Amino acid sequence: MAAIALVDTGFLIALLDARDGHHRWAAELASRQPPPWTTCEAVLSEAFHILGPRDSEALATLLRRSAVMAPFRFDQSTEAVLTLMRKYADVPMSFANACLVRMTEIVSDPLLLATDTDFRIYRRHSRQTVPCMLPT
């Protein structure tokens, strides 16, 4: 098991919305990689927006219980995040995804739980694949 499990927007949506096509995958993965999960505020913003009022209380509960935490500080990685976004502009890379890739560069033994297959394209430290678990 990775020391730090990072989560993207898609994983959170799939876990919390039983109607999501990846819900079963996310629930099974959550049992193998249990909380706490680490993310960034950009992911939380996307997730709250996508979940909407109907399902966002479940995300709020995860935050209150410290099952999901967002310690990433953009102001300490500004240039690195913006450089990633510029490098992958043709994909394109969202701000949230750039923050997550940067997080994989600065945390020890990361594993990203994600549904976005663009993470197979992105590279950390310029050449290393992003360690992630994606639905098959």
C-alpha positions as CSV (number, residue, x, y, z in Angstrom):
1,M,0.0,0.0,0.0
2,A,1.3,3.5,-0.9
3,A,2.2,5.8,2.0
4,I,0.0,8.5,0.6
5,A,-3.1,7.9,-1.5
6,L,-4.0,11.0,-3.6
7,V,-7.5,11.3,-5.2
8,D,-8.7,13.1,-8.2
9,T,-12.2,14.5,-8.9
10,G,-13.3,11.5,-10.8
11,F,-12.5,9.1,-8.0
12,L,-14.4,11.2,-5.5
13,I,-17.5,11.5,-7.8
14,A,-17.5,7.8,-8.6
15,L,-17.2,6.9,-4.9
16,L,-20.0,9.2,-3.8
17,D,-22.4,8.9,-6.7
18,A,-23.9,5.4,-7.0
19,R,-25.1,6.4,-10.5
20,D,-21.6,6.9,-11.7
21,G,-20.3,4.3,-14.2
22,H,-17.1,3.8,-12.1
23,H,-18.9,3.6,-8.7
24,R,-18.2,-0.1,-8.1
25,W,-14.5,0.3,-9.1
26,A,-14.1,3.3,-6.7
27,A,-15.9,1.5,-3.8
28,E,-13.7,-1.6,-4.2
29,L,-10.5,0.5,-4.5
30,A,-11.5,2.5,-1.4
31,S,-11.6,-0.7,0.6
32,R,-8.1,-1.6,-0.6
33,Q,-6.7,2.0,-0.2
34,P,-8.7,3.3,2.8
35,P,-8.7,6.9,3.9
36,P,-7.3,9.3,4.7
37,W,-6.9,10.4,1.1
38,T,-5.0,13.5,0.1
39,T,-6.0,16.0,-2.6
40,C,-6.0,19.7,-3.4
41,E,-8.6,22.4,-3.2
42,A,-9.0,22.5,-6.9
43,V,-10.2,18.9,-6.9
44,L,-12.6,19.7,-4.1
45,S,-14.0,22.7,-6.0
46,E,-14.6,20.5,-9.1
47,A,-16.1,17.7,-7.0
48,F,-18.5,20.0,-5.1
49,H,-19.6,21.6,-8.4
50,I,-20.2,18.3,-10.1
51,L,-21.9,16.7,-7.2
52,G,-24.2,19.6,-6.7
53,P,-26.4,20.1,-3.7
54,R,-27.9,16.7,-3.9
55,D,-24.7,14.7,-3.3
56,S,-22.2,17.2,-1.9
57,E,-23.1,16.5,1.8
58,A,-21.3,13.2,1.5
59,L,-18.1,14.9,0.4
60,A,-18.5,17.4,3.2
61,T,-18.8,14.5,5.6
62,L,-15.5,13.0,4.3
63,L,-13.8,16.3,4.9
64,R,-15.3,16.8,8.4
65,R,-14.0,13.3,9.3
66,S,-10.6,14.0,7.8
67,A,-11.0,11.1,5.4
68,V,-10.2,13.6,2.7
69,M,-7.6,16.3,3.3
70,A,-6.2,19.1,1.1
71,P,-2.8,20.1,2.5
72,F,-1.4,21.2,-0.9
73,R,-0.3,24.8,-1.1
74,F,-0.3,26.2,-4.6
75,D,1.7,29.2,-3.5
76,Q,4.6,26.9,-2.8
77,S,4.4,25.2,-6.2
78,T,3.2,28.0,-8.5
79,E,5.8,27.8,-11.1
80,A,5.9,24.0,-11.2
81,V,2.1,23.8,-11.6
82,L,2.0,26.5,-14.3
83,T,4.9,24.8,-16.1
84,L,3.0,21.5,-16.2
85,M,-0.1,23.2,-17.6
86,R,2.0,24.9,-20.3
87,K,3.8,21.6,-21.1
88,Y,0.5,19.7,-21.5
89,A,-1.6,22.4,-23.0
90,D,-2.4,20.2,-26.0
91,V,-4.0,17.5,-23.8
92,P,-5.1,19.9,-22.1
93,M,-4.2,19.7,-18.5
94,S,-6.6,21.2,-16.0
95,F,-5.4,23.2,-13.0
96,A,-6.6,20.4,-10.7
97,N,-4.7,17.8,-12.6
98,A,-1.5,19.9,-12.6
99,C,-1.8,20.3,-8.9
100,L,-2.2,16.5,-8.5
101,V,0.8,15.7,-10.7
102,R,2.9,18.2,-8.7
103,M,1.7,16.5,-5.5
104,T,3.0,13.2,-6.8
105,E,6.4,14.9,-7.1
106,I,6.5,16.3,-3.6
107,V,5.0,13.5,-1.5
108,S,6.7,10.3,-0.5
109,D,5.5,7.1,-2.1
110,P,2.3,8.5,-3.8
111,L,-0.5,6.5,-5.5
112,L,-3.1,8.5,-7.4
113,L,-6.6,7.1,-7.4
114,A,-8.1,8.5,-10.6
115,T,-10.6,8.0,-13.4
116,D,-8.9,10.5,-15.8
117,T,-6.8,8.5,-18.3
118,D,-4.8,11.6,-19.1
119,F,-2.7,10.7,-16.1
120,R,-1.2,8.0,-18.3
121,I,0.2,10.8,-20.5
122,Y,1.5,13.1,-17.8
123,R,5.0,12.7,-16.4
124,R,6.2,13.7,-13.0
125,H,9.7,15.0,-12.7
126,S,9.6,15.4,-16.5
127,R,10.1,11.6,-17.3
128,Q,8.5,9.4,-14.7
129,T,5.1,8.0,-15.1
130,V,2.5,9.1,-12.5
131,P,1.8,6.2,-10.1
132,C,-1.9,5.7,-10.4
133,M,-4.8,3.3,-10.3
134,L,-7.4,3.8,-13.0
135,P,-10.5,1.8,-13.9
136,T,-10.0,-0.9,-16.5
